[in-house]
């Protein structure tokens, strides 16, 4: 990764639709699905306790901003559904890689919550990014291979 790219790590439900929708955004260079925020190293589809299904988005900040990516993220999932309803695998969480990303995430969540777009309060968590474990090959670009 060069100085001209930035990384966003986002969890918001099943990672397949998030990957497919985010891949088409201007400024997105690459995107992969995987697991983060859990308790074991090298998680797999069958063994990822505490991990969320997430997408790692590499983007060009000269073509799109982190804020723009987060705003789109809030349009493509339900940030008001807590873990009790969707499970920890599918929780809404932003994993920041810098203090600036944390600040932008906090402001974006406040604005999303104030918008009243969802029936409930936005419950998206903000956490410092840890290891991102790439999901199995069959999960990468899944909806490209199986569009129906």
C-alpha positions as CSV (number, residue, x, y, z in Angstrom):
1,X,0.0,0.0,0.0
2,X,1.4,3.4,-1.0
3,X,1.0,6.8,0.7
4,X,-1.7,7.6,-1.9
5,X,-4.1,5.0,-0.6
6,X,-6.1,4.6,2.6
7,X,-7.9,1.6,4.2
8,X,-11.4,1.4,5.5
9,X,-12.5,-1.7,7.5
10,X,-16.2,-2.0,7.9
11,X,-18.6,-4.7,9.3
12,X,-22.3,-4.4,8.5
13,X,-24.0,-7.8,8.0
14,X,-23.0,-10.4,5.4
15,X,-19.8,-9.3,3.7
16,X,-20.9,-10.5,0.2
17,X,-23.4,-7.6,-0.6
18,X,-21.1,-5.0,1.0
19,X,-18.2,-6.1,-1.2
20,X,-20.3,-6.0,-4.3
21,X,-21.8,-2.6,-3.6
22,X,-18.6,-0.9,-2.4
23,X,-16.5,-2.3,-5.4
24,X,-18.4,0.1,-7.8
25,X,-17.7,3.3,-5.8
26,X,-15.4,5.8,-7.4
27,X,-12.0,5.8,-5.9
28,X,-12.2,2.2,-4.6
29,X,-9.0,0.4,-5.7
30,X,-9.6,-3.0,-4.2
31,X,-11.8,-4.8,-1.7
32,X,-11.7,-8.1,0.0
33,X,-13.9,-9.9,2.6
34,X,-12.7,-11.4,5.8
35,X,-13.0,-11.4,9.6
36,X,-11.9,-9.0,12.3
37,X,-12.5,-8.1,15.9
38,X,-12.6,-11.6,17.3
39,X,-10.8,-14.0,19.5
40,X,-8.8,-16.3,17.3
41,X,-6.0,-16.1,14.8
42,X,-6.6,-17.3,11.2
43,X,-10.4,-17.5,11.6
44,X,-12.4,-19.4,9.0
45,X,-16.1,-19.5,8.0
46,X,-16.6,-22.4,10.5
47,X,-14.4,-21.0,13.3
48,X,-14.4,-17.2,13.9
49,X,-15.6,-16.6,17.5
50,X,-16.3,-13.0,18.2
51,X,-15.2,-11.9,14.7
52,X,-17.4,-9.9,12.5
53,X,-17.8,-10.5,8.8
54,X,-16.1,-7.4,7.3
55,X,-14.8,-5.8,4.2
56,X,-11.4,-4.2,3.8
57,X,-11.6,-1.4,1.3
58,X,-8.4,0.1,-0.2
59,X,-9.3,3.5,-1.7
60,X,-7.7,6.6,-3.2
61,X,-8.5,9.6,-0.8
62,X,-8.0,12.0,-3.7
63,X,-11.0,10.4,-5.5
64,X,-13.2,9.6,-2.5
65,X,-13.1,10.5,1.1
66,X,-13.4,8.2,4.1
67,X,-16.5,10.2,5.1
68,X,-18.1,9.4,1.6
69,X,-17.3,5.7,2.1
70,X,-18.9,5.7,5.6
71,X,-22.0,7.6,4.4
72,X,-22.5,4.9,1.7
73,X,-21.9,2.2,4.3
74,X,-24.8,3.6,6.3
75,X,-27.0,3.4,3.2
76,X,-26.3,-0.3,2.5
77,X,-26.9,-1.8,5.9
78,X,-29.1,-1.4,9.0
79,X,-26.9,0.3,11.7
80,X,-29.8,0.3,14.1
81,X,-29.9,-3.5,14.6
82,X,-27.9,-4.6,17.5
83,X,-26.0,-7.8,18.1
84,X,-28.9,-9.3,20.0
85,X,-30.9,-9.2,16.7
86,X,-28.3,-10.1,14.1
87,X,-25.5,-11.8,16.0
88,X,-22.0,-10.7,16.5
89,X,-20.9,-12.1,13.1
90,X,-23.2,-9.5,11.4
91,X,-22.8,-6.6,13.8
92,X,-22.4,-3.0,12.6
93,X,-18.8,-1.8,13.4
94,X,-16.2,0.6,12.0
95,X,-12.6,-0.4,12.6
96,X,-10.5,2.7,12.4
97,X,-6.8,2.8,11.3
98,X,-6.0,6.3,12.5
99,X,-7.2,9.0,15.0
100,X,-8.6,10.9,12.0
101,X,-10.6,8.0,10.9
102,X,-12.0,7.6,14.5
103,X,-13.0,11.3,14.5
104,X,-14.7,11.0,11.1
105,X,-16.5,7.8,12.2
106,X,-17.8,9.5,15.4
107,X,-19.1,12.5,13.4
108,X,-20.7,10.3,10.7
109,X,-22.4,8.1,13.3
110,X,-23.8,11.2,15.1
111,X,-25.1,12.6,11.8
112,X,-26.6,9.2,10.8
113,X,-28.3,8.9,14.1
114,X,-29.6,12.5,14.0
115,X,-31.0,11.9,10.4
116,X,-33.8,9.7,11.7
117,X,-33.5,7.4,8.7
118,X,-33.9,4.2,10.8
119,X,-36.6,3.2,13.3
120,X,-34.0,2.8,16.1
121,X,-30.9,4.4,17.4
122,X,-27.7,3.8,15.5
123,X,-25.7,1.2,17.4
124,X,-22.6,1.0,15.2
125,X,-19.5,0.4,17.3
126,X,-16.2,2.1,16.6
127,X,-13.0,0.1,17.4
128,X,-9.3,0.3,16.7
129,X,-8.5,-1.9,13.8
130,X,-6.7,-5.1,14.6
131,X,-5.7,-8.0,12.3
132,X,-7.9,-8.4,9.3
133,X,-8.1,-12.1,8.3
134,X,-8.9,-12.7,4.6
135,X,-11.9,-15.1,4.2
136,X,-11.6,-18.2,2.1
137,X,-11.1,-17.9,-1.7
138,X,-14.7,-19.1,-2.4
139,X,-16.0,-16.1,-0.4
140,X,-14.0,-13.5,-2.3
141,X,-16.1,-11.8,-5.0
142,X,-18.9,-14.2,-4.3
143,X,-21.7,-12.3,-6.0
144,X,-19.5,-11.8,-9.1
145,X,-19.4,-15.6,-9.4
146,X,-23.0,-16.3,-8.2
147,X,-25.1,-13.2,-9.1
148,X,-28.4,-14.8,-8.4
